[in-house]
Amino acid sequence: MPVYRKLLPQERRRYPGHLLRLERKDRYARFTGTVSDAVIERHCTTLDWGRTTVVGAFHQGELRGAAELCTDRLIWPHEAELAVSIETPFQGQGVGTALVRRALTIARNRGIAKVHMLALADNRRMRALARHFGGTLDVDGGELAIAIGLPPPNQFSLALEAFEAGAGAFGAVLDQWQGDMAERAA
Ligand SMILES: CC(C)(COP(=O)(O)OP(=O)(O)OC[C@H]1O[C@@H](n2cnc3c(N)ncnc32)[C@H](O)[C@@H]1OP(=O)(O)O)[C@@H](O)C(=O)NCCC(=O)NCCS
């Protein structure tokens, strides 16, 4: 079972590593088009971390899934963009749902009222995911625009984020240990 937690500032180099490992079809689905390695590197180096939070799914110390939540208060004071990516061996096991749920809690706690996601129109998992979170779906050509409305934060949502941060930190220690053991056994 993966460990879910926000990427720490010193771990930012892991994000392009994960995106570059995506299979061709998943890379295409993530960026709704063809992108080169250089574009992915640039995407990560130009991310404004002051307005971006990446929630990661770690397995044996390696980043295998990510939800990138980006808020731009100048353009969208109460809205945010979210993109998700899960490496193929970890897909279809609830990891995307877990990451999106956590990202939506973080967005809600920052006063975000609406989260937008963009996917390919034939992305069945994203359609299911959007419905799961009560999102609206709008198909325009080959693209699917998803909008998920969020209620204002409350004590429960704030406590949930704090609890998950603590659980993620604790899980990270165990996960790293398991990764080290697996490496030694190999
Ligand atoms: C799309 C993606 C994020 C989904 O994450 P995931 O971990 O694979 O999906 P989950 O296991 O959480 O399942 C999400 C939903 O899809 C459904 N699902 C799973 N496998 C499915 C399949 N083969 N066909 C149709 N639906 C499927 C699940 O039942 C779930 O729906 P539910 O909540 O109604 O039960 C992931 O597959 C991925 O990274 N794909 C490549 C990149 C991408 O497409 N990103 C989206 C654009 S930003």
The ligand as a Gaussian input file, in Angstrom:
#p B3LYP/6-31G(d) Opt

LIG

0 1
 C       -6.371000       8.442000     -14.629000
 C       -5.607000       7.998000     -13.395000
 C       -5.112000       9.214000     -12.620000
 C       -6.585000       7.207000     -12.476000
 O       -5.890000       6.747000     -11.353000
 P       -5.982000       5.194000     -10.958000
 O       -5.256000       5.003000      -9.696000
 O       -5.538000       4.385000     -12.114000
 O       -7.558000       5.038000     -10.780000
 P       -8.379000       4.435000      -9.547000
 O       -7.950000       3.027000      -9.301000
 O       -8.327000       5.366000      -8.404000
 O       -9.840000       4.399000     -10.174000
 C      -10.515000       5.603000     -10.510000
 C      -11.886000       5.224000     -11.030000
 O      -11.743000       4.533000     -12.282000
 C      -12.406000       3.272000     -12.222000
 N      -11.613000       2.350000     -13.022000
 C      -10.483000       1.694000     -12.652000
 N      -10.016000       0.974000     -13.686000
 C      -10.863000       1.207000     -14.718000
 C      -10.913000       0.752000     -16.068000
 N       -9.988000      -0.082000     -16.554000
 N      -11.937000       1.194000     -16.851000
 C      -12.867000       2.034000     -16.370000
 N      -12.873000       2.511000     -15.101000
 C      -11.878000       2.088000     -14.291000
 C      -12.424000       2.906000     -10.760000
 O      -13.475000       1.989000     -10.465000
 C      -12.634000       4.253000     -10.108000
 O      -14.001000       4.614000     -10.199000
 P      -14.964000       4.576000      -8.897000
 O      -14.467000       5.636000      -7.967000
 O      -16.302000       4.871000      -9.443000
 O      -14.808000       3.185000      -8.346000
 C       -4.392000       7.060000     -13.754000
 O       -4.873000       5.916000     -14.399000
 C       -3.332000       7.762000     -14.600000
 O       -2.410000       8.365000     -14.075000
 N       -3.449000       7.713000     -15.955000
 C       -2.470000       8.348000     -16.830000
 C       -2.439000       9.877000     -16.676000
 C       -3.826000      10.480000     -16.778000
 O       -4.680000      10.004000     -17.498000
 N       -4.024000      11.595000     -16.038000
 C       -5.287000      12.306000     -16.080000
 C       -5.167000      13.646000     -16.718000
 S       -4.533000      14.847000     -15.616000

